[in-house]
Structures are given as structure tokens and as C-alpha cells.
Amino acid sequence: MLSPSLLIMAGVEAGFDRSDVTVMNPIYGALVQQTFASFIQVRKSLGGGWSLVSGLRADYRRVDPGNDFTSRAFKAFSPKLSLSYREPSKRLFHLSMNRGFRAPSLSELYLLHASSYGLFLQGTPSLKPETVWAVEMGYKHEHSENLFWKTQLFHNRYNDMIDFVYAVPVKALNWQSVSATGAEFQIDASFSEAVHLSVDYSSLKMQDLTGNGPLLYRPAHKLNGT
């Protein structure tokens, strides 16, 4: 806390993973993955309920497939910027833009497996890491202790999105350019100590911008009620 209105937060993350499972391609040895990341975030209160957050994250991952095969390294810098407003009457609004990064998993790189029903699944050692630019806007209203609702709109633009594409074999591939636009809505109400209602709805439209094929297994509409 540099002042009552200015907060700086920084940190590091590190991880070590080792996998020696039979569903991986037997030409490789025990797979080893080392991950390191650092981040810094600055939160500034602008007064009147408004606040601004900016941040930067650096990622590095090294994957070694063993048996003298060439290791691979993935790295990225990811900025973030968001603006939010909070009312004393429990209304919250936020608008954000950020860049995301995801290195391919060990299975997406080195999987080689025949399922019990004869479907052949294969990883791709030459996969590129996946990146996305995301814009999001949301609003939450807490009417009382017994009722709140919230809604959210988002648009994501992916480069080299990683996906297992249905073919023979089912293979991990990069989609060159993909957009995802969607909305989410939730309402939560308590009518008594014994009766509680929760409803969630989401809409999603994903599109391959290069026109290479359909993006499977992503429902356009989802509705859950409890």
C-alpha cells in the first residue's frame, strides 16, 4: 500500500511436473515440464466508487520429452487493464481488456492412445502456444440479502487456439484465428429458509475466421436451474 488509494501487488509462481503414463507416445521417456511466471498489478482508486487496475504477467514453460528428444520452450507477456465502479447500494460494473496465454499440455503434445471403442487420439509435438485478446463487460446488482442478478458480455479473439479436431486420428491442432462472442446471465433468489432458486443462462458463438471447419463440442445455448 503506497497510499490509501494505491495498491501494488507482485508475485511469482513456479511448478515442476513429471509424467510417465502409458497413454503417451512410447518413443518418449518420462515427460518433464517446468513452469515459471511472474506478475505485477497496480490498483488505483479514482474516487466516487471508480477504480483502475493495470497489470503485466510473464510466463515461461519448458517441456522435455526425454530420450534425447529436443525440448521446447514457450514464453509470453500478457498485459491487463480494467475499470470498475462500485456503488454503496451493492451495484458493481466492470470493463476489462487483457491478453491470455496457454502453452500446450503434455497430452496435447505427446498423447498416443487408442480408446476402448477404437478411437485413435494423437498429440502434435509441433503445436504452437495459444493466445487470446479478451474484452469483457459485466454488471451485478444485489437487491437484498435474498436476491441478486448479474450479467456479462464478452468477445475473445484467439490466435493458434489448441483443439483436438475430430478426424482419423483425432489430433491436436492449432486453429489459426478464432472468435468467441457470448453473454451470461444469472439470478439467485431465496424465498424462505426452505426454498432457494438459482438460474444460469449462457449464449456462445464461436467461429473459425479462416473458414477451415466447424468448432465442435461448444453449445450455443446452456440453461441450468436449481
Disulfide bonds with the S-S distance in Angstrom:
none
